[in-house]
Amino acid sequence: MRGFLRRLRERLRKRKFLASVLTLLGGTVAGQGILVLASPIITRLYGPGEFGALAVFTALLTLLLSIASVKYEMAIPLPKEGTSAANLVFMSIVVVIIFSAAAALLLIPLAGVFFEWIRAPQLRPYAWLLPFSLLGAGIVQALTYWASRRRQFGLLGWARGLQSGAQVILQIGGGLLRLGVAGLVVGYALSQFAGLAPLLRRSDLSPKACTPSRWRELASKYQDFPRYTALSAIMTVLGAQLPVILFARYFAIDVTGFFSLAIRVLGLPVLLVGVSVGQVFYPEAAAQKENVALSKGMFERTAGVLFILAFAVFAFIGFNGPELFSLVFGAGWKSAGRYAQYLAPWLMLSFVASPLSSFSLVAGAQKQSLWFSFGITALRIVSIWLGARWQSAELAVLFFSVSGSVICVFYFAWVLGLAGSGLGRWCRSMRGFLLSTVLVLGALGALQRGLASPVFIVLSGVLLAAVSLWFLARMEKEAECG
């Protein structure tokens, strides 16, 4: 056993990218594991309508957060000298503070009318929590990019774990006290500050490094971030969060709760692995951008690993969604499992494309990325509108997933091109796995009709995991030989 662990450590030392991902992933898994384990308890303490209200609040906070610092924090990993990066951190935090104050002055007086319009009046007493939680989340976001630049991936995992733990404790406490919407919303808002202390303590940011006289120069140098990246982020977040608000507007708040839980559960793999990979990939790609061959190889291998992992997870949910949701969250959440089946293809593709999207920043292609974001948002709005027109929430979810899947494929192909590769080249390198997925899906589709649900759940899980693990091991062996 000691020999195995020694060989594993030696292999990770040779592969700094993988080691960094696993370090960050370990803390993230611990944090999100708390949320996963607590979810069956929380879904039994709160109803779908209360989850729908939390989903609307979360969507609004995410929308505001996407523009709180006009994306200057995303430039933090790019400067070669540390003083410029440190000043980008200070500049981002000041912008967040100003934006949060402005949001408080504008949002609180208008919140009543807005929450009535989207048919979520139960959120009106908590409008003040939006700018408050925005302040904490915005500062944490800037410090996260600073820690990522400094390769403090263990610290990032620890901060995420604290945030998740605080959220679970507060929300379960609110449920036991029967606080309803307040328990979910207040718990979520306060948890945004939970990771702030360790990030500040380990940041080593000295006030002496803060030189506002340089901010105009830095703002000019990285002007593409507020001009294009911020707009792109707004459009991306609108595309992801506006459907929640539109669901609340056009359908019942319970339906919004089903949709939000499906997104939350299926989004966990993206959050656990995708975000961890993305935060390590971005500074690594920035450091290697001059070496085209090395950058292309890292991109293709990372995309391959992500796709193999995504297939096992999302195919399993695609086959067993309603049964899994009923078993884990309670019989009242079966509709959320059906929505999860519809959403699985889109989130599988998003799992691959999203972590690698930062390559467009390294390549300086923010303007082109903005057009993709416009397309994504427009298609998703149209999807929800069509579902509302036909008075079918299920159709809205289905259209939403199909449009998202199409855009993900085109976006992934475009980013592959930026890396010097191409979709055809990448598919040829993955042809063995792609052929196997077709055969496995066909076999499971045929078996599903003749087997009892518990038996099929176990069989599909084992088969999908075995196929993915075999190809991952094969890819690892090929990398060692290469």
Summary of the structure (lengths in Angstrom):
residues: 482
radius of gyration: 22.3
end to end distance: 27.2
largest distance: 71.4
contacts: 1697
relative contact order: 0.10
helix: 86%
strand: 0%
